């Protein structure tokens, strides 16, 4: 299962409250379903981030943008995550890709 944002195929989306972060570097996308009843497979991007080790980020409630995600999605059950592994990447490479996606989609919680 995957979802494409820009030129990147993210694994997922997975419900955030049941996701098990991999012990790897990569970028991630936080999403919500804007109309889960009528369009259950449509997602809206809320945030792009990067991490050297996704399993150590203190996901998800400790993330500094968690309250923004929750406010936008309306509930934890409507928050989803996708990730793109970049195991041998540098911080510069991850930040560059993250910024390209932010510039393209302008997610609310990246403002």
Secondary structure, 3 states (H helix, E strand, C coil): CEEEECCEEEEEEEEHHHCCCCCCCEEEEEEECCCCCCCCCCCEEEEEEEECCHHHCCCCCCCCCHHHHHHHHCCHHHEEEEEEECCCCCHHHHHHHHHHHHHHHCCHHHC
